[in-house]
């Protein structure tokens, strides 16, 4: 069950929030836990960080002999619009992709007791918070400007007896991921495959955190315009065994379970077949290609 009410007055609030901040509140129930999730929308949590990333990427990109500065600008302007659509489509409510991952944990009675878990691009923190309540030693990560939102939700939902098992830290994919240990048991990600500009850095981060055998749970909405189908169907299977474990057909949302490919046995199965064969028994053999939204 979910209820939602936009407000400024019902959640922990501090003076560091801009007066123009708009806060929405949603109540969710997963695995027997009632979660009260606030999402803070405002100048400090908008798309400015993404615009900065695009500027950095443009400055690093080598000129294309057949292109121009205007071509590069237009390419990144398109990526910005994709990000803006992504942000607006999920504003005001915890990401549907994140909720799908929480529902999967409930459906499968997953218990993270004694396991080290890291969540990438947490947003509201709902997935990492639930993993903490399910017994995990959890590190929730996102860009620095998003951490206040996560800390607010952790304060409301994680009992003091569990706080020692939860860390909230900044992490920028492809830049400072090596400041973290690589011995996690699980890597969680929802709604983090949204712009092709970020895919190389995200892939580098995935590979680092699975170098010692971690399992990834990834919940994604596939859209043709941002290149996410090819990222899931072509790029990820080059490095990971990709298993479809659940899907929401009406929203084009797919949940993947991924593990690093064992190079020693790589010759046993062609990479093009590996992604199709690895499906959970109760889901059945399911191709990764779908009728996708634009």
C-alpha positions as a printed Julia matrix, in Angstrom:
294×3 Matrix{Float64}:
  0.0     0.0     0.0
  1.22    3.47   -0.85
  0.01    6.92    0.14
  1.44   10.22   -0.99
  1.15   13.8     0.18
  3.32   16.75   -0.83
  4.36   18.84    2.15
  7.0    21.04    3.7
  6.06   20.59    7.31
  5.67   16.91    8.18
  9.26   15.61    7.89
 12.58   16.42    9.54
 13.73   19.69    8.08
 16.8    21.8     8.58
 17.94   25.23    7.53
 20.34   23.85    4.91
 17.35   23.17    2.66
 16.53   25.98    0.3
 13.28   27.86    1.15
 12.14   26.88   -2.35
 12.41   23.16   -1.61
  9.31   21.08   -2.25
  9.05   17.91   -0.17
  6.82   14.97   -0.99
  6.01   12.18    1.45
  5.1     8.6     0.58
  4.32    5.62    2.79
  5.24    2.11    1.67
  5.07   -1.33    3.22
  7.6    -4.02    2.33
  8.62   -7.17    4.17
  6.52   -6.14    7.17
  8.17   -2.73    7.5
  6.32    0.56    7.14
  8.6     3.02    5.36
  8.03    6.77    5.33
  9.98    8.2     2.42
 10.5    11.9     1.75
 11.77   13.24   -1.55
 13.18   16.76   -1.52
 12.87   18.66   -4.78
 14.67   21.94   -5.18
 17.67   23.82   -6.45
 20.16   21.72   -4.5
 18.76   18.44   -5.82
 18.08   19.34   -9.44
 20.04   18.59  -12.6
 22.97   20.91  -11.92
 25.31   18.04  -11.08
 24.47   16.35  -14.38
 25.11   19.57  -16.3
 28.5    19.77  -14.64
 29.26   16.18  -15.66
 28.35   17.0   -19.25
 30.62   20.04  -19.23
 33.5    17.93  -17.93
 32.86   15.24  -20.54
 32.75   17.8   -23.34
 36.05   19.31  -22.18
 37.65   15.85  -22.15
 36.34   14.7   -25.5
 38.79   14.79  -28.38
 37.59   16.79  -31.39
 36.09   14.69  -34.14
 37.74   15.57  -37.45
 34.34   15.23  -39.11
 32.42   17.11  -36.42
 32.36   20.42  -34.65
 31.96   21.94  -31.21
 28.31   22.5   -32.07
 27.85   18.79  -32.85
 29.31   17.9   -29.46
 27.11   20.45  -27.73
 23.99   19.1   -29.43
 24.9    15.54  -28.43
 25.21   16.49  -24.78
 22.12   18.7   -24.97
 20.21   15.58  -26.04
 21.68   13.64  -23.12
 20.67   16.47  -20.79
 17.1    16.3   -22.04
 17.09   12.54  -21.44
 18.26   13.12  -17.88
 15.7    15.9   -17.4
 12.91   13.59  -18.57
 14.22   10.9   -16.22
 14.22   13.32  -13.29
 10.76   14.72  -13.99
  9.17   11.34  -14.63
 10.2    10.08  -11.19
  9.86   13.33   -9.23
  7.6    13.38   -6.24
  7.66    9.67   -5.59
 10.25    7.0    -4.85
 11.4     5.53   -8.16
  9.17    2.8    -9.58
 12.37    0.9   -10.37
 13.37    1.1    -6.7
  9.95   -0.05   -5.57
 10.15   -2.98   -7.97
 13.41   -4.05   -6.35
 11.86   -3.75   -2.88
  8.9    -5.87   -4.02
 11.31   -8.47   -5.35
 13.07   -8.69   -1.97
  9.66   -9.22   -0.38
  8.55  -11.76   -2.97
 11.71  -13.84   -2.54
 11.97  -13.41    1.24
 15.52  -12.17    0.83
 17.53  -11.82    4.02
 20.77   -9.83    4.0
 21.86  -10.8     7.52
 25.62  -11.0     7.75
 26.09   -9.66    4.21
 27.87   -6.52    3.06
 25.71   -4.51    0.69
 26.35   -1.34   -1.31
 23.7     0.63   -3.16
 24.64    2.88   -6.08
 22.72    6.04   -6.98
 20.32    5.56   -4.09
 18.18    8.68   -4.54
 15.67    8.51   -1.7
 17.51    5.62   -0.02
 14.49    3.32    0.11
 16.25    0.24   -1.3
 19.3     0.53    0.96
 17.12    1.3     3.97
 15.08   -1.85    3.37
 18.29   -3.88    2.93
 19.45   -2.56    6.32
 16.17   -3.55    7.96
 16.59   -7.0     6.37
 19.83   -7.46    8.28
 22.52   -6.19    5.9
 25.6    -4.15    6.65
 24.73   -1.5     4.09
 26.56    1.4     2.47
 24.18    3.76    0.67
 25.83    6.0    -1.91
 24.96    8.85   -4.23
 26.35   12.24   -5.2
 27.05   14.61   -2.29
 24.08   16.88   -2.99
 21.66   13.95   -2.59
 22.95   12.63    0.74
 20.87   14.98    2.9
 17.72   13.43    1.48
 18.99    9.92    2.2
 20.04   10.87    5.74
 16.57   12.29    6.39
 14.89    9.07    5.33
 17.36    6.89    7.24
 16.74    8.92   10.39
 13.0     8.29   10.12
 13.07    4.61    9.12
 16.14    2.93   10.62
 15.9     2.2    14.36
 18.84    3.25   16.51
 19.61   -0.43   17.18
 20.37   -0.87   13.44
 22.19    2.39   12.76
 25.62    0.84   13.24
 24.96   -1.3    10.16
 24.27    1.66    7.88
 26.7     4.09    6.24
 25.78    6.93    3.9
 28.66    8.1     1.71
 29.23   10.11   -1.47
 30.3     8.16   -4.54
 30.78    9.35   -8.11
 30.89    6.48  -10.6
 34.17    6.03  -12.4
 35.96    8.54  -10.17
 36.16    7.64   -6.49
 34.71    4.12   -6.41
 38.18    2.74   -5.63
 38.03    4.56   -2.29
 35.6     1.84   -1.24
 36.43   -1.78   -0.47
 35.64   -4.36   -3.14
 34.51   -7.12   -0.79
 30.77   -6.48   -0.84
 28.42   -9.44   -1.18
 25.7    -7.5    -3.02
 25.55   -4.41   -5.22
 22.11   -2.81   -5.58
 21.01   -0.36   -8.24
 17.64    0.96   -9.35
 16.91    3.68  -11.89
 20.62    4.22  -12.52
 20.7     3.33  -16.24
 19.25    6.51  -17.7
 21.87    8.26  -19.86
 24.51    6.9   -22.21
 26.94    9.57  -20.99
 27.13    7.74  -17.65
 27.34    4.16  -18.98
 31.16    3.84  -19.2
 31.6     5.11  -15.64
 28.79    2.89  -14.37
 30.3    -0.15  -16.07
 33.71    0.59  -14.54
 32.08    0.87  -11.12
 30.14   -2.38  -11.56
 33.28   -4.25  -12.56
 35.2    -2.94   -9.57
 32.57   -3.92   -7.03
 32.13   -7.41   -8.51
 35.85   -8.14   -8.73
 35.65  -10.33   -5.61
 32.42  -12.11   -6.5
 29.58   -9.76   -5.52
 26.1   -10.25   -6.94
 24.35   -7.27   -8.56
 20.61   -6.69   -8.38
 19.71   -4.08  -11.01
 16.23   -2.7   -11.69
 15.95   -0.74  -14.94
 13.38    0.8   -17.21
 14.42    0.18  -20.81
 14.02    3.06  -23.25
 15.27    3.14  -26.82
 16.15    6.82  -26.8
 18.75    6.58  -24.04
 20.41    3.44  -25.38
 19.58    1.39  -22.3
 18.42   -1.71  -24.26
 21.83   -2.11  -25.9
 23.58   -1.43  -22.59
 21.68   -4.31  -20.98
 21.6    -6.68  -23.96
 25.08   -6.1   -25.41
 27.4    -4.28  -23.02
 26.63   -5.92  -19.68
 26.74   -9.54  -21.0
 30.35   -8.97  -22.09
 31.36   -8.95  -18.42
 28.44  -10.41  -16.46
 26.12  -13.39  -16.37
 22.81  -11.54  -16.69
 19.77  -13.29  -15.28
 16.26  -11.83  -15.64
 14.51  -12.46  -12.32
 11.41  -10.31  -12.59
  9.69   -7.75  -14.82
  6.85   -5.26  -14.9
  5.61   -5.55  -18.46
  3.35   -2.5   -18.46
  6.23   -0.23  -17.43
  9.06   -1.94  -19.38
 10.91   -2.49  -16.09
 13.22   -5.5   -15.8
 15.07   -6.79  -12.76
 18.44   -8.38  -13.39
 20.63  -10.53  -11.19
 24.23  -10.34  -12.39
 27.52  -11.97  -11.49
 30.97  -11.55  -12.95
 31.77  -13.93  -15.79
 34.29  -16.58  -14.85
 36.85  -16.14  -17.61
 38.23  -19.62  -17.01
 34.96  -21.18  -18.26
 34.0   -18.45  -20.71
 34.56  -20.73  -23.71
 31.87  -23.12  -22.47
 29.01  -20.84  -23.51
 28.89  -18.22  -26.27
 28.29  -14.74  -24.88
 25.24  -14.22  -27.11
 23.54  -17.25  -25.54
 24.56  -16.69  -21.95
 22.06  -13.91  -21.24
 19.11  -15.9   -22.6
 19.8   -19.14  -20.73
 20.26  -17.65  -17.3
 16.69  -17.19  -16.11
 15.09  -18.14  -12.84
 12.88  -21.26  -12.99
  9.72  -19.44  -11.89
 10.2   -16.71  -14.5
 10.94  -18.98  -17.44
 13.16  -18.41  -20.45
 12.7   -14.78  -21.37
 14.45  -12.79  -24.07
 15.89   -9.45  -23.11
 14.46   -7.6   -26.11
 11.07   -5.96  -25.53
  8.6    -3.62  -27.12
 10.09   -0.53  -25.54
  8.93    2.95  -24.77
 10.73    5.81  -26.48
